[in-house]
Structure formats: structure tokens, C-alpha cells
């Protein structure tokens, strides 16, 4: 049996409200890749939710 190589993804979810005056909700999700992290967030917070999703390791990698 093999284990999934899970990585930590962080997201800031934009909350609905008058003029977007509230700060975003910061959450962490463990997933194998960005697509899976995106899917998990949509399942939990609803389809069409606006959020900024990133992985610290990917963000610091030289391109």
C-alpha cells in the first residue's frame, strides 16, 4: 500500500458582504496537487467561491 504524497496548500477565501469590507478567511488544505486542493475547497465552500490558492514550496521555486 502506497501513501499519497500530500502537500500543504493555503487559501484565502473572499467572503461575501457589503463592499467586501471583511478580510478573507484563511484556510489550509492537504492535497496531492493544486487541482485536488481546488476541488476540496470547492466541495467545502461551494462551487464558484472566489479564493487565492497557493503552495509555499511551489511559490518559492525558481522558474
C-alpha positions in Angstrom: 0.0 0.0 0.0 1.5 3.4 -1.0 0.9 6.7 0.7 -0.2 9.7 -1.1 2.4 12.5 -1.2 0.3 15.2 0.5 1.4 18.8 0.3 0.1 21.8 2.2 -1.9 24.4 0.2 -3.1 27.7 1.7 -6.0 29.7 0.6 -7.6 33.0 1.3 -11.3 32.8 0.7 -13.1 36.0 -0.2 -16.1 36.5 1.9 -19.3 37.9 0.5 -20.6 41.1 2.1 -21.2 44.7 1.6 -18.3 46.2 -0.4 -16.1 43.2 0.6 -15.1 45.0 3.8 -14.4 41.8 5.7 -10.9 40.2 5.4 -10.7 36.9 3.7 -10.9 33.6 5.6 -7.5 31.9 5.7 -7.6 28.1 5.4 -5.2 25.2 4.9 -5.9 22.0 2.9 -3.7 18.9 2.4 -3.7 17.6 -1.2 -1.6 15.8 -3.7 -1.7 18.7 -6.2 -3.3 22.1 -6.9 -6.2 20.6 -8.8 -7.1 18.4 -5.9 -6.8 21.3 -3.4 -9.0 23.4 -5.7 -11.6 20.6 -5.8 -11.6 20.1 -2.0 -12.1 23.9 -1.4 -15.0 24.0 -3.9 -16.6 21.0 -2.2 -16.4 22.6 1.2 -17.1 26.3 0.4 -19.3 25.9 -2.6 -19.0 26.0 -6.4 -17.9 29.4 -7.7 -16.3 30.5 -4.4 -13.5 33.1 -5.0 -10.2 32.3 -3.4 -6.5 32.6 -3.7 -4.8 29.2 -3.6 -1.0 28.6 -3.4 1.6 26.2 -2.1 4.6 27.8 -0.4 7.1 25.3 -1.9 5.9 26.0 -5.4 5.8 29.7 -4.8 9.5 29.8 -3.8 10.7 27.6 -6.7 12.8 29.3 -9.4 11.0 29.2 -12.8 
